[in-house]
Amino acid sequence: MQSATPNINRNALLGLAHLAAKQLGWDEDFRRAQQLSCTGKSSCKTMTDGELLDWCWRLKRLGAQIGIPHPPRKGGKSWDRPTERQLAQIEQLALQFGWLDGLEDKRLIAFIIRTTKVDDVRFLLRWQVTDIISGLRRWQNQLIKQGEKQQWKQFKASCEASE
């Protein structure tokens, strides 16, 4: 795997990820399901170094007592991570739908899960964010067209009623 974060001891992170899952009382099937929903990958070996580091920090936040030898990554710094502009576009589109909680809005998260199968914005890749933006725009255009059709029907009905 390509290293998005320099000097990562990949083997140590792999061991920590498995140790943390055991500390949390997860069996292998549950751990794989959680990894799949968060990172889009069911195996730690197929994760990039950055994804593996993010996964370890997520496990630590869930209560695992592990010492991670690297600080958490910041989003948008690597070529495969979403840019700030992309995340801002998602937030803006969400606001246009009336979803006021930004990237944490439950309706937006449900759309993201349905679109990308990833349940946390921090684990999205750039191409997945592009899919989300495109999907939100298509949905918005569909709603606009439905609204125009309804307005036309109302206009047509009002013209017929005035005759």
C-alpha positions as CSV (number, residue, x, y, z in Angstrom):
1,M,0.0,0.0,0.0
2,Q,1.1,3.5,-0.7
3,S,1.9,5.5,2.4
4,A,-0.1,8.7,2.7
5,T,1.6,9.5,6.1
6,P,5.4,9.1,6.2
7,N,7.1,6.8,8.6
8,I,4.1,4.7,9.6
9,N,4.9,1.3,11.2
10,R,2.2,-0.6,9.4
11,N,2.7,-3.9,11.2
12,A,2.3,-2.1,14.6
13,L,-0.9,-0.5,13.5
14,L,-2.3,-3.8,12.2
15,G,-1.6,-5.4,15.6
16,L,-3.1,-2.4,17.4
17,A,-6.3,-2.5,15.3
18,H,-6.8,-6.2,16.1
19,L,-5.9,-5.7,19.8
20,A,-8.3,-2.8,20.1
21,A,-11.2,-4.8,18.5
22,K,-10.6,-7.6,21.1
23,Q,-10.6,-5.0,23.9
24,L,-13.9,-3.7,22.7
25,G,-15.3,-7.3,22.8
26,W,-15.8,-7.6,19.0
27,D,-15.6,-10.9,17.2
28,E,-14.0,-11.0,13.8
29,D,-17.2,-10.8,11.8
30,F,-18.4,-7.7,13.8
31,R,-15.0,-6.0,13.4
32,R,-15.0,-6.6,9.7
33,A,-18.5,-5.3,9.4
34,Q,-17.5,-2.1,11.3
35,Q,-14.5,-1.7,9.2
36,L,-16.5,-2.1,6.0
37,S,-19.1,0.5,7.1
38,C,-16.4,3.0,8.2
39,T,-13.7,2.7,5.6
40,G,-15.3,0.7,2.8
41,K,-12.8,-2.2,3.3
42,S,-13.4,-5.3,5.4
43,S,-9.7,-6.1,5.9
44,C,-7.1,-4.0,7.6
45,K,-4.5,-5.3,5.1
46,T,-6.3,-3.7,2.2
47,M,-6.5,-0.3,3.9
48,T,-4.0,2.4,3.0
49,D,-1.7,3.5,5.8
50,G,-3.8,6.6,6.3
51,E,-7.0,4.7,6.5
52,L,-5.5,2.2,8.9
53,L,-4.3,5.1,11.1
54,D,-7.7,6.7,11.1
55,W,-9.3,3.3,11.9
56,C,-7.0,2.9,14.9
57,W,-7.9,6.4,16.2
58,R,-11.6,5.6,15.8
59,L,-11.1,2.4,17.9
60,K,-9.3,4.5,20.5
61,R,-12.2,7.0,20.6
62,L,-14.6,4.1,21.1
63,G,-12.7,3.1,24.3
64,A,-9.9,0.8,23.3
65,Q,-6.8,1.2,25.5
66,I,-4.1,1.3,22.8
67,G,-1.1,3.6,22.4
68,I,-1.0,4.8,18.8
69,P,2.5,5.8,17.8
70,H,1.3,8.6,15.4
71,P,-1.0,11.6,15.8
72,P,-4.4,11.5,14.0
73,R,-4.4,12.7,10.4
74,K,-6.1,15.8,9.3
75,G,-8.6,15.4,6.4
76,G,-7.9,16.9,2.9
77,K,-4.1,16.8,3.1
78,S,-3.5,13.8,0.9
79,W,-4.3,13.4,-2.8
80,D,-7.1,10.9,-2.1
81,R,-8.7,12.8,0.7
82,P,-11.6,15.3,0.2
83,T,-10.7,18.9,-0.1
84,E,-12.2,21.6,2.1
85,R,-14.0,23.0,-0.9
86,Q,-15.7,19.6,-1.6
87,L,-16.8,19.3,2.0
88,A,-18.1,22.9,1.9
89,Q,-20.0,22.1,-1.3
90,I,-21.7,19.2,0.5
91,E,-22.6,21.4,3.4
92,Q,-24.0,24.1,1.1
93,L,-26.1,21.5,-0.8
94,A,-27.4,20.1,2.5
95,L,-28.4,23.6,3.6
96,Q,-30.3,24.0,0.4
97,F,-32.2,20.8,1.3
98,G,-33.0,22.4,4.7
99,W,-30.6,20.1,6.5
100,L,-29.2,22.5,9.1
101,D,-26.7,20.4,11.0
102,G,-24.0,20.5,8.4
103,L,-21.9,17.4,7.9
104,E,-23.4,15.9,11.0
105,D,-27.0,16.0,9.9
106,K,-28.6,12.6,10.1
107,R,-30.4,12.9,6.8
108,L,-27.2,13.8,5.0
109,I,-25.4,10.9,6.7
110,A,-28.1,8.6,5.5
111,F,-27.7,9.9,2.0
112,I,-23.9,9.4,2.3
113,I,-24.3,5.8,3.6
114,R,-26.7,5.0,0.7
115,T,-24.4,6.5,-1.9
116,T,-21.0,5.3,-0.7
117,K,-21.6,2.7,2.0
118,V,-19.3,4.8,4.4
119,D,-20.9,6.0,7.6
120,D,-18.4,8.7,8.6
121,V,-17.4,11.7,6.6
122,R,-13.8,11.4,7.8
123,F,-13.4,8.1,6.0
124,L,-14.6,9.4,2.6
125,L,-12.2,9.4,-0.3
126,R,-12.2,12.2,-2.9
127,W,-14.0,10.2,-5.6
128,Q,-16.7,9.3,-3.1
129,V,-17.2,12.9,-2.2
130,T,-17.5,13.7,-5.9
131,D,-20.2,11.0,-6.1
132,I,-22.1,12.5,-3.2
133,I,-22.0,16.1,-4.6
134,S,-23.2,14.8,-8.0
135,G,-26.0,12.8,-6.4
136,L,-27.2,15.7,-4.3
137,R,-27.2,18.0,-7.4
138,R,-29.1,15.4,-9.4
139,W,-31.6,15.0,-6.6
140,Q,-32.0,18.8,-6.4
141,N,-32.5,19.1,-10.1
142,Q,-35.1,16.4,-10.0
143,L,-37.0,18.2,-7.2
144,I,-36.8,21.4,-9.2
145,K,-38.3,19.7,-12.3
146,Q,-41.1,18.2,-10.2
147,G,-41.8,21.6,-8.8
148,E,-42.0,23.1,-12.3
149,K,-44.4,20.4,-13.4
150,Q,-46.6,21.0,-10.4
151,Q,-46.6,24.8,-11.1
152,W,-47.4,24.2,-14.8
153,K,-50.3,21.9,-13.8
154,Q,-51.6,24.5,-11.3
155,F,-51.3,27.2,-14.0
156,K,-53.1,25.1,-16.5
157,A,-55.8,24.2,-14.0
158,S,-56.3,27.9,-13.1
159,C,-56.6,28.9,-16.8
160,E,-59.2,26.1,-17.4
161,A,-61.1,27.2,-14.3
162,S,-61.2,30.9,-15.5
163,E,-62.7,29.9,-18.9
